[in-house]
Amino acid sequence: MTVAADFEALYGTAPDGVWAAPGRVNLIGEYTDFNDGFVLPLALPHTTVAAVSRRDDGVLRLHSADVDGGIVQLAVDALEPLSGGGWAAYPAGVVWALREAGHPVTGADVHLTSTVPTGAGLSSSAALEVVTALALNDLFGLGLSRPALARLAQRAENAFVGVPCGVMDQMASACAEEGHALHLDTRDLSCRQVPFDLAREGLRLLVVDTRVKHALGDGAYAERRAGCEAGARALGARSLRDVSAAHLPEALARLGDETIRRYVRHVVTDNARVERTIALLDAGDVRAVGPVLTEGHASLRDDLRVSCPELDLVVEAADAAGALGARMTGGGFGGSALVLVDTDRADEVATAVTKAFTEAGHAAPGVFPAVPSAGARRL
């Protein structure tokens, strides 16, 4: 059945509309978004799809085809941050954030289904938030811009769900364009669509889902965010965005805490890696992006310490098999890695990575191409 037909079977009437929002991978610029820095994500073809109807009686009904359980029914006036709720907290949080910002959202019936892998670091939560925000924006005639919807979706995740994420994931889902990467300045949300046609260059970008999620990741993201903010305060900076790579040695010498020094070094150098990558793409030298990815992985592994043996194995096996470069993407401690490779070597590299996992006693990873795809839209 289609999403619309499933909605009608659930709720007894056809939906007012159907919307989709994609997951994302981030080419370069990790843990920089909550430091007012630069990122370069692209949307995936994998989407969360929502069939939605407006309600005017203060009732919010939520259902997911991908989660066991029936319809979750909530009163919009009674929505409370940090009250739990599992997957339903994400769309409910969007309703809460819209209402808190003064927008007259009076309820909805929602049915969801998704092809974005969960737990793979591909922003399944942001896709869920953004598709809900876009549908409600349309149905209630709110007139909000895509960046404004992304900010509200981020607020839902920060304040309602309790995850202190930056805004990159929501902006990528809301604003990406097919065939492009999104060069985003997370301070003012200005962005530029950067052409990213790998097929024309004879290249492919592979996503390797390790299928691993380490418990170590619980709370580690928040700890690193706090460490970065402490580093900025110690340096008298508004954020680490304001520490230049040219003055990094001097800045590091002023920091007494070794952990904070490592975090600062990662963020400042990863901002510089985004700028280097943009320059290479603008010059048409896409192949030269590969070593920048591998350099970024070393920084995430050694300075930020958010990698894990499975992610490191992807990078090592891919590079040994002839990839142009590779790195973990997303929050780390599991999830996915990216591999930039010549198209005619993609299968060979994927096979080498899978073989390395088997020999190490790990379950086989999932491997698929990252095709720069369209952002959120009404279907």
C-alpha positions in Angstrom: 0.0 0.0 0.0 1.0 3.6 -0.5 1.6 5.9 2.5 -1.6 7.8 1.7 -3.6 4.5 1.5 -2.1 3.4 4.8 -3.1 6.7 6.3 -6.7 6.3 5.2 -6.8 2.7 6.6 -5.5 4.1 9.9 -7.6 7.2 10.3 -10.6 6.6 8.0 -10.1 9.5 5.6 -7.5 10.5 3.0 -4.6 12.7 4.1 -4.4 16.4 3.2 -1.0 15.7 1.6 2.2 13.7 1.6 5.7 15.1 2.2 9.2 13.7 2.2 12.5 14.7 3.9 15.9 13.0 3.4 18.6 11.8 5.6 22.1 13.1 5.0 25.8 12.4 5.0 28.3 15.0 5.8 31.3 15.1 3.4 33.5 17.1 5.8 33.1 19.4 8.9 32.3 17.3 11.9 31.4 18.6 15.4 31.8 22.1 13.9 28.1 23.0 13.6 27.6 23.7 17.3 30.8 25.8 17.2 29.3 28.3 14.6 31.5 26.6 12.0 31.3 25.3 8.5 29.9 22.0 7.2 29.4 20.4 3.8 26.6 17.8 3.9 24.6 16.3 1.1 21.1 14.8 1.1 20.6 11.1 0.5 17.9 9.5 -1.6 16.7 7.8 1.6 13.7 9.6 3.0 11.1 9.8 5.7 7.7 10.2 4.2 4.7 11.6 6.1 1.0 11.6 5.2 -0.6 14.3 7.2 -4.0 15.9 7.8 -4.7 19.1 9.8 -6.8 18.9 13.0 -8.3 21.9 14.8 -9.3 20.2 18.0 -6.0 20.1 19.9 -5.3 16.4 19.2 -2.1 15.1 17.8 -2.1 11.5 16.5 1.1 9.9 15.4 1.8 6.5 13.8 4.9 4.9 12.3 4.9 2.0 9.9 8.4 1.2 11.1 7.8 0.9 14.9 5.8 -1.7 16.6 2.8 -0.3 18.4 -0.4 1.6 17.5 -1.3 5.2 17.2 0.2 7.6 19.8 -2.4 10.2 20.8 -1.3 13.4 22.5 -2.9 16.7 23.5 -1.0 19.6 21.9 -1.7 21.8 25.0 -0.1 19.2 27.2 3.2 18.6 25.4 6.1 18.8 27.8 9.8 18.8 27.0 11.9 15.9 28.2 8.9 13.7 29.0 10.1 10.7 27.0 7.9 9.1 24.3 10.5 7.3 22.2 10.3 8.0 18.4 7.1 10.0 18.8 9.0 12.7 20.8 10.6 13.9 17.6 7.4 14.9 15.7 5.7 15.9 18.9 8.7 18.1 19.7 8.2 19.9 16.4 4.6 20.7 17.2 5.7 21.9 20.6 8.5 24.1 19.1 6.1 25.6 16.5 3.5 26.5 19.2 6.1 27.8 21.6 7.3 30.2 18.8 3.7 31.5 18.5 2.5 29.5 15.5 -1.1 28.4 15.6 -0.7 24.6 15.2 -3.9 23.0 16.5 -3.3 19.3 15.9 -2.7 16.8 13.2 -3.0 13.2 12.1 0.4 11.8 11.0 1.4 8.5 9.4 5.2 8.0 8.8 7.4 5.6 7.1 11.2 5.8 6.4 14.0 4.3 4.4 16.6 6.3 6.3 18.7 3.7 8.3 18.4 4.3 12.1 21.5 4.4 14.2 23.7 4.7 11.2 24.6 8.4 11.7 22.6 9.4 8.7 20.2 11.8 10.5 17.0 9.7 10.6 15.8 12.0 13.5 16.3 15.2 11.5 14.4 13.7 8.5 11.6 12.9 10.9 11.6 16.4 12.4 11.9 18.2 9.0 9.1 16.3 7.3 6.8 17.1 10.2 7.8 20.8 10.2 7.3 21.1 6.4 3.9 19.4 6.4 2.6 21.6 9.3 4.1 24.7 7.7 2.1 24.0 4.5 -1.1 22.8 6.2 -1.3 25.8 8.6 0.0 28.4 6.2 2.8 29.5 8.5 5.0 30.9 5.7 8.2 29.9 7.3 11.5 29.7 5.3 13.5 26.4 5.1 16.2 27.7 7.5 13.5 28.8 9.9 11.9 25.3 9.8 15.4 23.8 10.3 16.0 26.0 13.4 12.6 24.9 14.9 13.4 21.3 14.2 16.7 21.7 15.9 15.0 23.3 18.9 12.6 20.3 19.1 15.6 18.0 19.3 17.5 20.2 21.7 14.9 21.3 24.1 12.1 18.7 23.8 13.9 15.5 23.1 17.1 16.5 25.0 19.8 15.9 22.4 22.2 18.9 22.1 22.8 18.6 18.4 23.8 21.4 16.1 21.7 22.6 13.1 23.6 20.9 10.2 21.3 17.8 10.0 18.1 19.7 9.9 19.5 22.3 7.4 20.8 19.5 5.1 17.4 17.8 5.1 15.5 21.0 4.6 17.7 22.8 2.1 19.8 20.4 0.1 19.5 20.3 -3.7 19.9 17.3 -6.1 23.4 17.1 -7.5 24.9 19.4 -4.9 26.6 19.6 -1.5 25.4 22.3 0.9 28.2 24.6 2.0 26.6 25.9 5.3 27.8 28.6 7.6 26.1 27.5 10.8 26.5 30.9 12.5 24.1 32.8 10.2 22.6 29.8 8.2 23.9 31.3 4.9 24.5 28.5 2.4 25.7 27.9 -1.0 24.8 24.9 -3.3 28.1 23.5 -4.5 27.9 21.3 -7.6 28.9 17.8 -6.7 28.6 15.6 -9.8 30.8 12.6 -9.0 29.6 10.5 -11.9 31.0 13.0 -14.3 34.4 12.8 -12.7 34.3 9.0 -12.8 34.1 8.9 -9.0 31.7 7.4 -6.4 31.1 8.2 -2.8 30.2 5.1 -0.8 28.5 5.0 2.6 29.6 2.1 4.7 27.2 1.5 7.6 29.1 -0.4 10.2 25.8 -1.5 11.8 27.5 -0.7 15.2 26.2 1.7 17.9 28.5 1.8 20.9 27.0 2.8 24.3 30.0 5.0 24.7 28.3 7.5 22.5 25.6 8.1 25.1 26.5 11.5 26.7 29.8 11.7 24.9 28.4 14.2 22.3 27.2 16.5 25.1 30.6 16.2 26.8 32.5 17.3 23.7 30.1 20.1 23.1 30.7 21.3 26.7 34.5 21.0 26.2 34.4 23.0 23.0 32.4 25.8 24.7 34.9 25.7 27.6 37.7 26.1 25.1 36.1 29.1 23.5 35.5 30.8 26.9 39.1 30.2 27.9 40.3 31.8 24.6 37.9 34.7 25.0 36.2 33.8 21.8 32.5 33.9 21.0 32.9 30.4 19.6 35.7 28.2 18.2 34.7 29.5 14.7 36.5 32.6 15.7 39.9 30.8 16.3 41.7 30.8 13.0 43.9 27.9 11.8 46.8 30.4 11.4 46.7 31.3 15.1 46.0 27.7 16.3 49.4 27.0 17.8 49.2 30.2 19.9 45.7 29.4 21.0 46.6 25.8 22.0 49.5 27.1 24.1 47.0 29.1 26.2 45.0 26.1 27.1 46.0 24.1 30.1 43.6 21.2 29.8 44.8 18.5 27.4 41.3 17.2 26.5 40.1 20.7 25.7 43.2 21.3 23.6 42.5 18.3 21.5 38.8 19.3 21.0 39.8 22.8 20.0 42.5 21.5 17.6 39.9 19.2 15.9 37.3 21.9 15.4 39.7 24.6 14.1 41.4 22.2 11.7 38.1 20.7 10.5 36.7 24.2 9.7 39.9 24.6 7.6 39.3 21.3 5.9 35.8 22.4 4.9 37.3 25.5 3.3 40.0 23.4 1.6 37.4 21.0 0.2 35.3 23.9 -1.2 38.4 25.3 -2.9 39.2 21.9 -4.5 35.6 21.4 -5.7 35.5 25.0 -7.1 38.7 24.2 -8.9 37.3 20.9 -10.3 39.9 18.8 -8.5 37.4 16.4 -6.8 40.0 13.6 -6.5 42.2 15.7 -4.2 39.3 15.8 -1.7 40.2 12.1 -0.8 43.2 12.8 1.3 41.4 15.6 3.1 38.7 13.1 4.2 41.4 10.7 5.6 43.1 13.6 7.4 39.7 14.5 8.9 39.2 10.9 10.1 42.6 11.0 11.9 41.5 14.2 13.7 38.2 12.6 14.7 40.0 9.5 15.9 42.9 11.1 17.7 41.9 14.5 18.8 38.1 14.3 19.3 38.2 10.5 20.0 34.8 9.7 18.6 35.8 6.9 16.3 35.7 3.2 17.1 37.5 0.1 15.8 34.9 -0.7 13.2 35.0 2.9 11.7 38.8 2.8 11.8 38.8 -0.5 10.0 36.6 0.9 7.2 39.1 3.7 6.6 42.2 1.4 6.8 40.7 -1.3 4.5 39.4 1.2 2.0 42.6 3.1 1.8 44.6 -0.1 1.4 42.4 -1.2 -1.4 43.0 1.9 -3.4 40.3 4.4 -2.3 41.1 8.0 -2.7 40.2 8.7 0.9 37.7 7.8 3.7 36.5 9.0 7.1 33.8 8.4 9.6 30.7 10.7 9.3 28.2 11.8 11.9 28.5 11.6 15.7 30.7 8.5 15.8 31.1 5.6 18.2 29.6 3.5 15.4 27.4 4.5 12.5 28.8 5.1 9.1 31.9 6.0 7.2 32.4 7.6 3.7 34.7 6.3 1.1 35.7 8.3 -2.0 36.7 6.0 -4.8 37.1 5.7 -8.6 33.9 4.2 -10.0 35.8 1.3 -11.6 37.3 0.4 -8.2 34.1 0.8 -6.1 33.1 -2.9 -6.1 36.7 -3.9 -5.3 37.0 -1.5 -2.4 33.6 -2.5 -1.0 34.6 -6.1 -1.2 37.8 -5.4 0.6 36.0 -3.6 3.4 33.5 -6.4 3.8 36.3 -9.0 3.8 38.2 -7.0 6.5 35.0 -7.0 8.7 34.6 -10.7 8.3 38.2 -11.4 9.2 37.8 -9.2 12.3 34.8 -11.1 13.4 32.3 -8.2 12.7 28.9 -8.5 11.0 29.0 -7.5 7.4 28.6 -3.8 6.9 26.0 -2.2 4.6 27.5 -0.4 1.6 25.6 1.9 -0.8 26.4 4.9 -2.9 25.7 8.4 -1.6 23.9 10.2 -4.4 23.4 13.9 -3.8 19.7 14.2 -3.7 16.8 16.7 -3.2 15.9 18.1 0.2 12.5 18.1 1.8 9.5 18.5 -0.5 5.8 17.9 -0.9 5.1 14.9 -3.0 
